[in-house]
């Protein structure tokens, strides 16, 4: 994966202990009646983020998916409890990159990849 020069950055900066969802509105990428194919949504943490125990939730109710509006991709980033006290989360904290991939129901399907950044900071 390559790092995006223009990633989506969220204003919310969760504490490493927080467990909250984030939504990425991709409606502006869709045309006409085109929709996101929920089966194609894949979100992974960068290697740097994974090294700090950061991942994407996969449990029931927290796996990446599509919001009821049909164009917002929802995911639950989390920090492994063993890493939550890591000093890297102090001060400015850690900017964790997540790679978001999905396709649409267009024929043939359009495929997209975007980078999203969540900054974890101890409160």
Phi and psi restraints in degrees (range 20) as a CNS / XPLOR table:
assign (resid 1 and name C) (resid 2 and name N)
       (resid 2 and name CA) (resid 2 and name C) 1.0 -103.3 20.0 2
assign (resid 2 and name N) (resid 2 and name CA)
       (resid 2 and name C) (resid 3 and name N) 1.0 153.8 20.0 2
assign (resid 2 and name C) (resid 3 and name N)
       (resid 3 and name CA) (resid 3 and name C) 1.0 -81.1 20.0 2
assign (resid 3 and name N) (resid 3 and name CA)
       (resid 3 and name C) (resid 4 and name N) 1.0 135.7 20.0 2
assign (resid 3 and name C) (resid 4 and name N)
       (resid 4 and name CA) (resid 4 and name C) 1.0 -76.6 20.0 2
assign (resid 4 and name N) (resid 4 and name CA)
       (resid 4 and name C) (resid 5 and name N) 1.0 142.2 20.0 2
assign (resid 4 and name C) (resid 5 and name N)
       (resid 5 and name CA) (resid 5 and name C) 1.0 -83.1 20.0 2
assign (resid 5 and name N) (resid 5 and name CA)
       (resid 5 and name C) (resid 6 and name N) 1.0 -11.2 20.0 2
assign (resid 5 and name C) (resid 6 and name N)
       (resid 6 and name CA) (resid 6 and name C) 1.0 -140.7 20.0 2
assign (resid 6 and name N) (resid 6 and name CA)
       (resid 6 and name C) (resid 7 and name N) 1.0 65.3 20.0 2
assign (resid 6 and name C) (resid 7 and name N)
       (resid 7 and name CA) (resid 7 and name C) 1.0 -75.1 20.0 2
assign (resid 7 and name N) (resid 7 and name CA)
       (resid 7 and name C) (resid 8 and name N) 1.0 159.7 20.0 2
assign (resid 7 and name C) (resid 8 and name N)
       (resid 8 and name CA) (resid 8 and name C) 1.0 -76.6 20.0 2
assign (resid 8 and name N) (resid 8 and name CA)
       (resid 8 and name C) (resid 9 and name N) 1.0 124.4 20.0 2
assign (resid 8 and name C) (resid 9 and name N)
       (resid 9 and name CA) (resid 9 and name C) 1.0 -112.4 20.0 2
assign (resid 9 and name N) (resid 9 and name CA)
       (resid 9 and name C) (resid 10 and name N) 1.0 130.2 20.0 2
assign (resid 9 and name C) (resid 10 and name N)
       (resid 10 and name CA) (resid 10 and name C) 1.0 -87.5 20.0 2
assign (resid 10 and name N) (resid 10 and name CA)
       (resid 10 and name C) (resid 11 and name N) 1.0 142.5 20.0 2
assign (resid 10 and name C) (resid 11 and name N)
       (resid 11 and name CA) (resid 11 and name C) 1.0 -70.9 20.0 2
assign (resid 11 and name N) (resid 11 and name CA)
       (resid 11 and name C) (resid 12 and name N) 1.0 -37.5 20.0 2
assign (resid 11 and name C) (resid 12 and name N)
       (resid 12 and name CA) (resid 12 and name C) 1.0 -64.8 20.0 2
assign (resid 12 and name N) (resid 12 and name CA)
       (resid 12 and name C) (resid 13 and name N) 1.0 133.4 20.0 2
assign (resid 12 and name C) (resid 13 and name N)
       (resid 13 and name CA) (resid 13 and name C) 1.0 -122.1 20.0 2
assign (resid 13 and name N) (resid 13 and name CA)
       (resid 13 and name C) (resid 14 and name N) 1.0 90.7 20.0 2
assign (resid 13 and name C) (resid 14 and name N)
       (resid 14 and name CA) (resid 14 and name C) 1.0 -70.7 20.0 2
assign (resid 14 and name N) (resid 14 and name CA)
       (resid 14 and name C) (resid 15 and name N) 1.0 151.7 20.0 2
assign (resid 14 and name C) (resid 15 and name N)
       (resid 15 and name CA) (resid 15 and name C) 1.0 -69.5 20.0 2
assign (resid 15 and name N) (resid 15 and name CA)
       (resid 15 and name C) (resid 16 and name N) 1.0 151.3 20.0 2
assign (resid 15 and name C) (resid 16 and name N)
       (resid 16 and name CA) (resid 16 and name C) 1.0 -57.6 20.0 2
assign (resid 16 and name N) (resid 16 and name CA)
       (resid 16 and name C) (resid 17 and name N) 1.0 -21.2 20.0 2
assign (resid 16 and name C) (resid 17 and name N)
       (resid 17 and name CA) (resid 17 and name C) 1.0 -84.9 20.0 2
assign (resid 17 and name N) (resid 17 and name CA)
       (resid 17 and name C) (resid 18 and name N) 1.0 -23.4 20.0 2
assign (resid 17 and name C) (resid 18 and name N)
       (resid 18 and name CA) (resid 18 and name C) 1.0 -61.7 20.0 2
assign (resid 18 and name N) (resid 18 and name CA)
       (resid 18 and name C) (resid 19 and name N) 1.0 149.2 20.0 2
assign (resid 18 and name C) (resid 19 and name N)
       (resid 19 and name CA) (resid 19 and name C) 1.0 -132.2 20.0 2
assign (resid 19 and name N) (resid 19 and name CA)
       (resid 19 and name C) (resid 20 and name N) 1.0 94.8 20.0 2
assign (resid 19 and name C) (resid 20 and name N)
       (resid 20 and name CA) (resid 20 and name C) 1.0 -133.2 20.0 2
assign (resid 20 and name N) (resid 20 and name CA)
       (resid 20 and name C) (resid 21 and name N) 1.0 155.6 20.0 2
assign (resid 20 and name C) (resid 21 and name N)
       (resid 21 and name CA) (resid 21 and name C) 1.0 -91.1 20.0 2
assign (resid 21 and name N) (resid 21 and name CA)
       (resid 21 and name C) (resid 22 and name N) 1.0 156.0 20.0 2
assign (resid 21 and name C) (resid 22 and name N)
       (resid 22 and name CA) (resid 22 and name C) 1.0 -128.3 20.0 2
assign (resid 22 and name N) (resid 22 and name CA)
       (resid 22 and name C) (resid 23 and name N) 1.0 144.0 20.0 2
assign (resid 22 and name C) (resid 23 and name N)
       (resid 23 and name CA) (resid 23 and name C) 1.0 -121.0 20.0 2
assign (resid 23 and name N) (resid 23 and name CA)
       (resid 23 and name C) (resid 24 and name N) 1.0 139.3 20.0 2
assign (resid 23 and name C) (resid 24 and name N)
       (resid 24 and name CA) (resid 24 and name C) 1.0 -118.1 20.0 2
assign (resid 24 and name N) (resid 24 and name CA)
       (resid 24 and name C) (resid 25 and name N) 1.0 110.4 20.0 2
assign (resid 24 and name C) (resid 25 and name N)
       (resid 25 and name CA) (resid 25 and name C) 1.0 -80.6 20.0 2
assign (resid 25 and name N) (resid 25 and name CA)
       (resid 25 and name C) (resid 26 and name N) 1.0 114.5 20.0 2
assign (resid 25 and name C) (resid 26 and name N)
       (resid 26 and name CA) (resid 26 and name C) 1.0 -108.7 20.0 2
assign (resid 26 and name N) (resid 26 and name CA)
       (resid 26 and name C) (resid 27 and name N) 1.0 13.4 20.0 2
assign (resid 26 and name C) (resid 27 and name N)
       (resid 27 and name CA) (resid 27 and name C) 1.0 -55.5 20.0 2
assign (resid 27 and name N) (resid 27 and name CA)
       (resid 27 and name C) (resid 28 and name N) 1.0 -33.2 20.0 2
assign (resid 27 and name C) (resid 28 and name N)
       (resid 28 and name CA) (resid 28 and name C) 1.0 -67.5 20.0 2
assign (resid 28 and name N) (resid 28 and name CA)
       (resid 28 and name C) (resid 29 and name N) 1.0 -15.8 20.0 2
assign (resid 28 and name C) (resid 29 and name N)
       (resid 29 and name CA) (resid 29 and name C) 1.0 -87.6 20.0 2
assign (resid 29 and name N) (resid 29 and name CA)
       (resid 29 and name C) (resid 30 and name N) 1.0 -13.4 20.0 2
assign (resid 29 and name C) (resid 30 and name N)
       (resid 30 and name CA) (resid 30 and name C) 1.0 -94.0 20.0 2
assign (resid 30 and name N) (resid 30 and name CA)
       (resid 30 and name C) (resid 31 and name N) 1.0 151.2 20.0 2
assign (resid 30 and name C) (resid 31 and name N)
       (resid 31 and name CA) (resid 31 and name C) 1.0 -119.8 20.0 2
assign (resid 31 and name N) (resid 31 and name CA)
       (resid 31 and name C) (resid 32 and name N) 1.0 140.7 20.0 2
assign (resid 31 and name C) (resid 32 and name N)
       (resid 32 and name CA) (resid 32 and name C) 1.0 52.2 20.0 2
assign (resid 32 and name N) (resid 32 and name CA)
       (resid 32 and name C) (resid 33 and name N) 1.0 -122.4 20.0 2
assign (resid 32 and name C) (resid 33 and name N)
       (resid 33 and name CA) (resid 33 and name C) 1.0 -93.1 20.0 2
assign (resid 33 and name N) (resid 33 and name CA)
       (resid 33 and name C) (resid 34 and name N) 1.0 9.2 20.0 2
assign (resid 33 and name C) (resid 34 and name N)
       (resid 34 and name CA) (resid 34 and name C) 1.0 -60.6 20.0 2
assign (resid 34 and name N) (resid 34 and name CA)
       (resid 34 and name C) (resid 35 and name N) 1.0 144.3 20.0 2
assign (resid 34 and name C) (resid 35 and name N)
       (resid 35 and name CA) (resid 35 and name C) 1.0 -138.5 20.0 2
assign (resid 35 and name N) (resid 35 and name CA)
       (resid 35 and name C) (resid 36 and name N) 1.0 158.9 20.0 2
assign (resid 35 and name C) (resid 36 and name N)
       (resid 36 and name CA) (resid 36 and name C) 1.0 -71.4 20.0 2
assign (resid 36 and name N) (resid 36 and name CA)
       (resid 36 and name C) (resid 37 and name N) 1.0 134.5 20.0 2
assign (resid 36 and name C) (resid 37 and name N)
       (resid 37 and name CA) (resid 37 and name C) 1.0 -85.3 20.0 2
assign (resid 37 and name N) (resid 37 and name CA)
       (resid 37 and name C) (resid 38 and name N) 1.0 107.4 20.0 2
assign (resid 37 and name C) (resid 38 and name N)
       (resid 38 and name CA) (resid 38 and name C) 1.0 -57.4 20.0 2
assign (resid 38 and name N) (resid 38 and name CA)
       (resid 38 and name C) (resid 39 and name N) 1.0 -29.0 20.0 2
assign (resid 38 and name C) (resid 39 and name N)
       (resid 39 and name CA) (resid 39 and name C) 1.0 -68.9 20.0 2
assign (resid 39 and name N) (resid 39 and name CA)
       (resid 39 and name C) (resid 40 and name N) 1.0 -15.2 20.0 2
assign (resid 39 and name C) (resid 40 and name N)
       (resid 40 and name CA) (resid 40 and name C) 1.0 -98.1 20.0 2
assign (resid 40 and name N) (resid 40 and name CA)
       (resid 40 and name C) (resid 41 and name N) 1.0 -4.5 20.0 2
assign (resid 40 and name C) (resid 41 and name N)
       (resid 41 and name CA) (resid 41 and name C) 1.0 -68.5 20.0 2
assign (resid 41 and name N) (resid 41 and name CA)
       (resid 41 and name C) (resid 42 and name N) 1.0 125.0 20.0 2
assign (resid 41 and name C) (resid 42 and name N)
       (resid 42 and name CA) (resid 42 and name C) 1.0 -138.8 20.0 2
assign (resid 42 and name N) (resid 42 and name CA)
       (resid 42 and name C) (resid 43 and name N) 1.0 128.3 20.0 2
assign (resid 42 and name C) (resid 43 and name N)
       (resid 43 and name CA) (resid 43 and name C) 1.0 -130.2 20.0 2
assign (resid 43 and name N) (resid 43 and name CA)
       (resid 43 and name C) (resid 44 and name N) 1.0 127.9 20.0 2
assign (resid 43 and name C) (resid 44 and name N)
       (resid 44 and name CA) (resid 44 and name C) 1.0 -130.3 20.0 2
assign (resid 44 and name N) (resid 44 and name CA)
       (resid 44 and name C) (resid 45 and name N) 1.0 148.3 20.0 2
assign (resid 44 and name C) (resid 45 and name N)
       (resid 45 and name CA) (resid 45 and name C) 1.0 -81.2 20.0 2
assign (resid 45 and name N) (resid 45 and name CA)
       (resid 45 and name C) (resid 46 and name N) 1.0 148.0 20.0 2
assign (resid 45 and name C) (resid 46 and name N)
       (resid 46 and name CA) (resid 46 and name C) 1.0 -64.7 20.0 2
assign (resid 46 and name N) (resid 46 and name CA)
       (resid 46 and name C) (resid 47 and name N) 1.0 163.5 20.0 2
assign (resid 46 and name C) (resid 47 and name N)
       (resid 47 and name CA) (resid 47 and name C) 1.0 -61.0 20.0 2
assign (resid 47 and name N) (resid 47 and name CA)
       (resid 47 and name C) (resid 48 and name N) 1.0 -38.9 20.0 2
assign (resid 47 and name C) (resid 48 and name N)
       (resid 48 and name CA) (resid 48 and name C) 1.0 -63.1 20.0 2
assign (resid 48 and name N) (resid 48 and name CA)
       (resid 48 and name C) (resid 49 and name N) 1.0 -42.1 20.0 2
assign (resid 48 and name C) (resid 49 and name N)
       (resid 49 and name CA) (resid 49 and name C) 1.0 -66.8 20.0 2
assign (resid 49 and name N) (resid 49 and name CA)
       (resid 49 and name C) (resid 50 and name N) 1.0 -44.1 20.0 2
assign (resid 49 and name C) (resid 50 and name N)
       (resid 50 and name CA) (resid 50 and name C) 1.0 -61.1 20.0 2
assign (resid 50 and name N) (resid 50 and name CA)
       (resid 50 and name C) (resid 51 and name N) 1.0 -33.7 20.0 2
assign (resid 50 and name C) (resid 51 and name N)
       (resid 51 and name CA) (resid 51 and name C) 1.0 -65.1 20.0 2
assign (resid 51 and name N) (resid 51 and name CA)
       (resid 51 and name C) (resid 52 and name N) 1.0 -20.2 20.0 2
assign (resid 51 and name C) (resid 52 and name N)
       (resid 52 and name CA) (resid 52 and name C) 1.0 -101.8 20.0 2
assign (resid 52 and name N) (resid 52 and name CA)
       (resid 52 and name C) (resid 53 and name N) 1.0 15.4 20.0 2
assign (resid 52 and name C) (resid 53 and name N)
       (resid 53 and name CA) (resid 53 and name C) 1.0 80.6 20.0 2
assign (resid 53 and name N) (resid 53 and name CA)
       (resid 53 and name C) (resid 54 and name N) 1.0 15.0 20.0 2
assign (resid 53 and name C) (resid 54 and name N)
       (resid 54 and name CA) (resid 54 and name C) 1.0 -92.7 20.0 2
assign (resid 54 and name N) (resid 54 and name CA)
       (resid 54 and name C) (resid 55 and name N) 1.0 133.0 20.0 2
assign (resid 54 and name C) (resid 55 and name N)
       (resid 55 and name CA) (resid 55 and name C) 1.0 -147.4 20.0 2
assign (resid 55 and name N) (resid 55 and name CA)
       (resid 55 and name C) (resid 56 and name N) 1.0 -176.9 20.0 2
assign (resid 55 and name C) (resid 56 and name N)
       (resid 56 and name CA) (resid 56 and name C) 1.0 -107.8 20.0 2
assign (resid 56 and name N) (resid 56 and name CA)
       (resid 56 and name C) (resid 57 and name N) 1.0 130.7 20.0 2
assign (resid 56 and name C) (resid 57 and name N)
       (resid 57 and name CA) (resid 57 and name C) 1.0 -57.8 20.0 2
assign (resid 57 and name N) (resid 57 and name CA)
       (resid 57 and name C) (resid 58 and name N) 1.0 142.2 20.0 2
assign (resid 57 and name C) (resid 58 and name N)
       (resid 58 and name CA) (resid 58 and name C) 1.0 -128.9 20.0 2
assign (resid 58 and name N) (resid 58 and name CA)
       (resid 58 and name C) (resid 59 and name N) 1.0 -3.6 20.0 2
assign (resid 58 and name C) (resid 59 and name N)
       (resid 59 and name CA) (resid 59 and name C) 1.0 -66.0 20.0 2
assign (resid 59 and name N) (resid 59 and name CA)
       (resid 59 and name C) (resid 60 and name N) 1.0 161.3 20.0 2
assign (resid 59 and name C) (resid 60 and name N)
       (resid 60 and name CA) (resid 60 and name C) 1.0 -53.7 20.0 2
assign (resid 60 and name N) (resid 60 and name CA)
       (resid 60 and name C) (resid 61 and name N) 1.0 128.8 20.0 2
assign (resid 60 and name C) (resid 61 and name N)
       (resid 61 and name CA) (resid 61 and name C) 1.0 87.0 20.0 2
assign (resid 61 and name N) (resid 61 and name CA)
       (resid 61 and name C) (resid 62 and name N) 1.0 -12.4 20.0 2
assign (resid 61 and name C) (resid 62 and name N)
       (resid 62 and name CA) (resid 62 and name C) 1.0 -123.9 20.0 2
assign (resid 62 and name N) (resid 62 and name CA)
       (resid 62 and name C) (resid 63 and name N) 1.0 4.9 20.0 2
assign (resid 62 and name C) (resid 63 and name N)
       (resid 63 and name CA) (resid 63 and name C) 1.0 -74.2 20.0 2
assign (resid 63 and name N) (resid 63 and name CA)
       (resid 63 and name C) (resid 64 and name N) 1.0 150.5 20.0 2
assign (resid 63 and name C) (resid 64 and name N)
       (resid 64 and name CA) (resid 64 and name C) 1.0 -55.6 20.0 2
assign (resid 64 and name N) (resid 64 and name CA)
       (resid 64 and name C) (resid 65 and name N) 1.0 141.9 20.0 2
assign (resid 64 and name C) (resid 65 and name N)
       (resid 65 and name CA) (resid 65 and name C) 1.0 -164.8 20.0 2
assign (resid 65 and name N) (resid 65 and name CA)
       (resid 65 and name C) (resid 66 and name N) 1.0 -169.4 20.0 2
assign (resid 65 and name C) (resid 66 and name N)
       (resid 66 and name CA) (resid 66 and name C) 1.0 -111.0 20.0 2
assign (resid 66 and name N) (resid 66 and name CA)
       (resid 66 and name C) (resid 67 and name N) 1.0 131.5 20.0 2
assign (resid 66 and name C) (resid 67 and name N)
       (resid 67 and name CA) (resid 67 and name C) 1.0 -68.7 20.0 2
assign (resid 67 and name N) (resid 67 and name CA)
       (resid 67 and name C) (resid 68 and name N) 1.0 161.9 20.0 2
assign (resid 67 and name C) (resid 68 and name N)
       (resid 68 and name CA) (resid 68 and name C) 1.0 -57.2 20.0 2
assign (resid 68 and name N) (resid 68 and name CA)
       (resid 68 and name C) (resid 69 and name N) 1.0 -23.0 20.0 2
assign (resid 68 and name C) (resid 69 and name N)
       (resid 69 and name CA) (resid 69 and name C) 1.0 -70.4 20.0 2
assign (resid 69 and name N) (resid 69 and name CA)
       (resid 69 and name C) (resid 70 and name N) 1.0 -12.8 20.0 2
assign (resid 69 and name C) (resid 70 and name N)
       (resid 70 and name CA) (resid 70 and name C) 1.0 82.4 20.0 2
assign (resid 70 and name N) (resid 70 and name CA)
       (resid 70 and name C) (resid 71 and name N) 1.0 -1.0 20.0 2
assign (resid 70 and name C) (resid 71 and name N)
       (resid 71 and name CA) (resid 71 and name C) 1.0 -139.2 20.0 2
assign (resid 71 and name N) (resid 71 and name CA)
       (resid 71 and name C) (resid 72 and name N) 1.0 10.7 20.0 2
assign (resid 71 and name C) (resid 72 and name N)
       (resid 72 and name CA) (resid 72 and name C) 1.0 -114.4 20.0 2
assign (resid 72 and name N) (resid 72 and name CA)
       (resid 72 and name C) (resid 73 and name N) 1.0 119.9 20.0 2
assign (resid 72 and name C) (resid 73 and name N)
       (resid 73 and name CA) (resid 73 and name C) 1.0 -87.8 20.0 2
assign (resid 73 and name N) (resid 73 and name CA)
       (resid 73 and name C) (resid 74 and name N) 1.0 128.2 20.0 2
assign (resid 73 and name C) (resid 74 and name N)
       (resid 74 and name CA) (resid 74 and name C) 1.0 -112.4 20.0 2
assign (resid 74 and name N) (resid 74 and name CA)
       (resid 74 and name C) (resid 75 and name N) 1.0 136.4 20.0 2
assign (resid 74 and name C) (resid 75 and name N)
       (resid 75 and name CA) (resid 75 and name C) 1.0 -144.5 20.0 2
assign (resid 75 and name N) (resid 75 and name CA)
       (resid 75 and name C) (resid 76 and name N) 1.0 159.9 20.0 2
assign (resid 75 and name C) (resid 76 and name N)
       (resid 76 and name CA) (resid 76 and name C) 1.0 -120.0 20.0 2
assign (resid 76 and name N) (resid 76 and name CA)
       (resid 76 and name C) (resid 77 and name N) 1.0 93.7 20.0 2
assign (resid 76 and name C) (resid 77 and name N)
       (resid 77 and name CA) (resid 77 and name C) 1.0 -72.2 20.0 2
assign (resid 77 and name N) (resid 77 and name CA)
       (resid 77 and name C) (resid 78 and name N) 1.0 146.8 20.0 2
assign (resid 77 and name C) (resid 78 and name N)
       (resid 78 and name CA) (resid 78 and name C) 1.0 -146.4 20.0 2
assign (resid 78 and name N) (resid 78 and name CA)
       (resid 78 and name C) (resid 79 and name N) 1.0 157.5 20.0 2
assign (resid 78 and name C) (resid 79 and name N)
       (resid 79 and name CA) (resid 79 and name C) 1.0 -115.5 20.0 2
assign (resid 79 and name N) (resid 79 and name CA)
       (resid 79 and name C) (resid 80 and name N) 1.0 127.5 20.0 2
assign (resid 79 and name C) (resid 80 and name N)
       (resid 80 and name CA) (resid 80 and name C) 1.0 -54.7 20.0 2
assign (resid 80 and name N) (resid 80 and name CA)
       (resid 80 and name C) (resid 81 and name N) 1.0 132.9 20.0 2
assign (resid 80 and name C) (resid 81 and name N)
       (resid 81 and name CA) (resid 81 and name C) 1.0 -52.4 20.0 2
assign (resid 81 and name N) (resid 81 and name CA)
       (resid 81 and name C) (resid 82 and name N) 1.0 -32.4 20.0 2
assign (resid 81 and name C) (resid 82 and name N)
       (resid 82 and name CA) (resid 82 and name C) 1.0 -66.5 20.0 2
assign (resid 82 and name N) (resid 82 and name CA)
       (resid 82 and name C) (resid 83 and name N) 1.0 -20.0 20.0 2
assign (resid 82 and name C) (resid 83 and name N)
       (resid 83 and name CA) (resid 83 and name C) 1.0 -103.6 20.0 2
assign (resid 83 and name N) (resid 83 and name CA)
       (resid 83 and name C) (resid 84 and name N) 1.0 -8.6 20.0 2
assign (resid 83 and name C) (resid 84 and name N)
       (resid 84 and name CA) (resid 84 and name C) 1.0 -63.1 20.0 2
assign (resid 84 and name N) (resid 84 and name CA)
       (resid 84 and name C) (resid 85 and name N) 1.0 -21.7 20.0 2
assign (resid 84 and name C) (resid 85 and name N)
       (resid 85 and name CA) (resid 85 and name C) 1.0 -96.9 20.0 2
assign (resid 85 and name N) (resid 85 and name CA)
       (resid 85 and name C) (resid 86 and name N) 1.0 5.7 20.0 2
assign (resid 85 and name C) (resid 86 and name N)
       (resid 86 and name CA) (resid 86 and name C) 1.0 -59.7 20.0 2
assign (resid 86 and name N) (resid 86 and name CA)
       (resid 86 and name C) (resid 87 and name N) 1.0 131.3 20.0 2
assign (resid 86 and name C) (resid 87 and name N)
       (resid 87 and name CA) (resid 87 and name C) 1.0 -60.6 20.0 2
assign (resid 87 and name N) (resid 87 and name CA)
       (resid 87 and name C) (resid 88 and name N) 1.0 -16.3 20.0 2
assign (resid 87 and name C) (resid 88 and name N)
       (resid 88 and name CA) (resid 88 and name C) 1.0 -60.2 20.0 2
assign (resid 88 and name N) (resid 88 and name CA)
       (resid 88 and name C) (resid 89 and name N) 1.0 -24.5 20.0 2
assign (resid 88 and name C) (resid 89 and name N)
       (resid 89 and name CA) (resid 89 and name C) 1.0 -84.9 20.0 2
assign (resid 89 and name N) (resid 89 and name CA)
       (resid 89 and name C) (resid 90 and name N) 1.0 -4.7 20.0 2
assign (resid 89 and name C) (resid 90 and name N)
       (resid 90 and name CA) (resid 90 and name C) 1.0 -75.9 20.0 2
assign (resid 90 and name N) (resid 90 and name CA)
       (resid 90 and name C) (resid 91 and name N) 1.0 162.9 20.0 2
assign (resid 90 and name C) (resid 91 and name N)
       (resid 91 and name CA) (resid 91 and name C) 1.0 60.7 20.0 2
assign (resid 91 and name N) (resid 91 and name CA)
       (resid 91 and name C) (resid 92 and name N) 1.0 -122.4 20.0 2
assign (resid 91 and name C) (resid 92 and name N)
       (resid 92 and name CA) (resid 92 and name C) 1.0 -63.1 20.0 2
assign (resid 92 and name N) (resid 92 and name CA)
       (resid 92 and name C) (resid 93 and name N) 1.0 -32.4 20.0 2
assign (resid 92 and name C) (resid 93 and name N)
       (resid 93 and name CA) (resid 93 and name C) 1.0 89.6 20.0 2
assign (resid 93 and name N) (resid 93 and name CA)
       (resid 93 and name C) (resid 94 and name N) 1.0 -154.5 20.0 2
assign (resid 93 and name C) (resid 94 and name N)
       (resid 94 and name CA) (resid 94 and name C) 1.0 -124.8 20.0 2
assign (resid 94 and name N) (resid 94 and name CA)
       (resid 94 and name C) (resid 95 and name N) 1.0 129.1 20.0 2
assign (resid 94 and name C) (resid 95 and name N)
       (resid 95 and name CA) (resid 95 and name C) 1.0 -92.3 20.0 2
assign (resid 95 and name N) (resid 95 and name CA)
       (resid 95 and name C) (resid 96 and name N) 1.0 108.6 20.0 2
assign (resid 95 and name C) (resid 96 and name N)
       (resid 96 and name CA) (resid 96 and name C) 1.0 -97.4 20.0 2
assign (resid 96 and name N) (resid 96 and name CA)
       (resid 96 and name C) (resid 97 and name N) 1.0 125.9 20.0 2
assign (resid 96 and name C) (resid 97 and name N)
       (resid 97 and name CA) (resid 97 and name C) 1.0 -90.8 20.0 2
assign (resid 97 and name N) (resid 97 and name CA)
       (resid 97 and name C) (resid 98 and name N) 1.0 139.3 20.0 2
assign (resid 97 and name C) (resid 98 and name N)
       (resid 98 and name CA) (resid 98 and name C) 1.0 -126.2 20.0 2
assign (resid 98 and name N) (resid 98 and name CA)
       (resid 98 and name C) (resid 99 and name N) 1.0 133.3 20.0 2
assign (resid 98 and name C) (resid 99 and name N)
       (resid 99 and name CA) (resid 99 and name C) 1.0 -98.2 20.0 2
assign (resid 99 and name N) (resid 99 and name CA)
       (resid 99 and name C) (resid 100 and name N) 1.0 119.8 20.0 2
assign (resid 99 and name C) (resid 100 and name N)
       (resid 100 and name CA) (resid 100 and name C) 1.0 -109.8 20.0 2
assign (resid 100 and name N) (resid 100 and name CA)
       (resid 100 and name C) (resid 101 and name N) 1.0 119.5 20.0 2
assign (resid 100 and name C) (resid 101 and name N)
       (resid 101 and name CA) (resid 101 and name C) 1.0 -124.3 20.0 2
assign (resid 101 and name N) (resid 101 and name CA)
       (resid 101 and name C) (resid 102 and name N) 1.0 141.5 20.0 2
assign (resid 101 and name C) (resid 102 and name N)
       (resid 102 and name CA) (resid 102 and name C) 1.0 -161.9 20.0 2
assign (resid 102 and name N) (resid 102 and name CA)
       (resid 102 and name C) (resid 103 and name N) 1.0 164.2 20.0 2
assign (resid 102 and name C) (resid 103 and name N)
       (resid 103 and name CA) (resid 103 and name C) 1.0 -127.3 20.0 2
assign (resid 103 and name N) (resid 103 and name CA)
       (resid 103 and name C) (resid 104 and name N) 1.0 169.3 20.0 2
assign (resid 103 and name C) (resid 104 and name N)
       (resid 104 and name CA) (resid 104 and name C) 1.0 -114.5 20.0 2
assign (resid 104 and name N) (resid 104 and name CA)
       (resid 104 and name C) (resid 105 and name N) 1.0 175.8 20.0 2
assign (resid 104 and name C) (resid 105 and name N)
       (resid 105 and name CA) (resid 105 and name C) 1.0 -87.7 20.0 2
assign (resid 105 and name N) (resid 105 and name CA)
       (resid 105 and name C) (resid 106 and name N) 1.0 9.0 20.0 2
assign (resid 105 and name C) (resid 106 and name N)
       (resid 106 and name CA) (resid 106 and name C) 1.0 -61.5 20.0 2
assign (resid 106 and name N) (resid 106 and name CA)
       (resid 106 and name C) (resid 107 and name N) 1.0 155.0 20.0 2
assign (resid 106 and name C) (resid 107 and name N)
       (resid 107 and name CA) (resid 107 and name C) 1.0 -117.4 20.0 2
assign (resid 107 and name N) (resid 107 and name CA)
       (resid 107 and name C) (resid 108 and name N) 1.0 108.9 20.0 2
assign (resid 107 and name C) (resid 108 and name N)
       (resid 108 and name CA) (resid 108 and name C) 1.0 -74.2 20.0 2
assign (resid 108 and name N) (resid 108 and name CA)
       (resid 108 and name C) (resid 109 and name N) 1.0 161.1 20.0 2
assign (resid 108 and name C) (resid 109 and name N)
       (resid 109 and name CA) (resid 109 and name C) 1.0 -62.6 20.0 2
assign (resid 109 and name N) (resid 109 and name CA)
       (resid 109 and name C) (resid 110 and name N) 1.0 139.6 20.0 2
assign (resid 109 and name C) (resid 110 and name N)
       (resid 110 and name CA) (resid 110 and name C) 1.0 -82.6 20.0 2
assign (resid 110 and name N) (resid 110 and name CA)
       (resid 110 and name C) (resid 111 and name N) 1.0 141.0 20.0 2
assign (resid 110 and name C) (resid 111 and name N)
       (resid 111 and name CA) (resid 111 and name C) 1.0 -119.1 20.0 2
assign (resid 111 and name N) (resid 111 and name CA)
       (resid 111 and name C) (resid 112 and name N) 1.0 141.6 20.0 2
assign (resid 111 and name C) (resid 112 and name N)
       (resid 112 and name CA) (resid 112 and name C) 1.0 -134.4 20.0 2
assign (resid 112 and name N) (resid 112 and name CA)
       (resid 112 and name C) (resid 113 and name N) 1.0 150.6 20.0 2
assign (resid 112 and name C) (resid 113 and name N)
       (resid 113 and name CA) (resid 113 and name C) 1.0 -137.3 20.0 2
assign (resid 113 and name N) (resid 113 and name CA)
       (resid 113 and name C) (resid 114 and name N) 1.0 130.7 20.0 2
assign (resid 113 and name C) (resid 114 and name N)
       (resid 114 and name CA) (resid 114 and name C) 1.0 -133.0 20.0 2
assign (resid 114 and name N) (resid 114 and name CA)
       (resid 114 and name C) (resid 115 and name N) 1.0 156.9 20.0 2
assign (resid 114 and name C) (resid 115 and name N)
       (resid 115 and name CA) (resid 115 and name C) 1.0 -109.1 20.0 2
assign (resid 115 and name N) (resid 115 and name CA)
       (resid 115 and name C) (resid 116 and name N) 1.0 133.3 20.0 2
assign (resid 115 and name C) (resid 116 and name N)
       (resid 116 and name CA) (resid 116 and name C) 1.0 -120.3 20.0 2
assign (resid 116 and name N) (resid 116 and name CA)
       (resid 116 and name C) (resid 117 and name N) 1.0 144.1 20.0 2
assign (resid 116 and name C) (resid 117 and name N)
       (resid 117 and name CA) (resid 117 and name C) 1.0 -121.1 20.0 2
assign (resid 117 and name N) (resid 117 and name CA)
       (resid 117 and name C) (resid 118 and name N) 1.0 127.5 20.0 2
assign (resid 117 and name C) (resid 118 and name N)
       (resid 118 and name CA) (resid 118 and name C) 1.0 -115.9 20.0 2
assign (resid 118 and name N) (resid 118 and name CA)
       (resid 118 and name C) (resid 119 and name N) 1.0 126.8 20.0 2
assign (resid 118 and name C) (resid 119 and name N)
       (resid 119 and name CA) (resid 119 and name C) 1.0 -96.6 20.0 2
assign (resid 119 and name N) (resid 119 and name CA)
       (resid 119 and name C) (resid 120 and name N) 1.0 115.4 20.0 2
assign (resid 119 and name C) (resid 120 and name N)
       (resid 120 and name CA) (resid 120 and name C) 1.0 -92.3 20.0 2
assign (resid 120 and name N) (resid 120 and name CA)
       (resid 120 and name C) (resid 121 and name N) 1.0 131.4 20.0 2
assign (resid 120 and name C) (resid 121 and name N)
       (resid 121 and name CA) (resid 121 and name C) 1.0 -144.5 20.0 2
assign (resid 121 and name N) (resid 121 and name CA)
       (resid 121 and name C) (resid 122 and name N) 1.0 127.8 20.0 2
assign (resid 121 and name C) (resid 122 and name N)
       (resid 122 and name CA) (resid 122 and name C) 1.0 -65.4 20.0 2
assign (resid 122 and name N) (resid 122 and name CA)
       (resid 122 and name C) (resid 123 and name N) 1.0 135.0 20.0 2
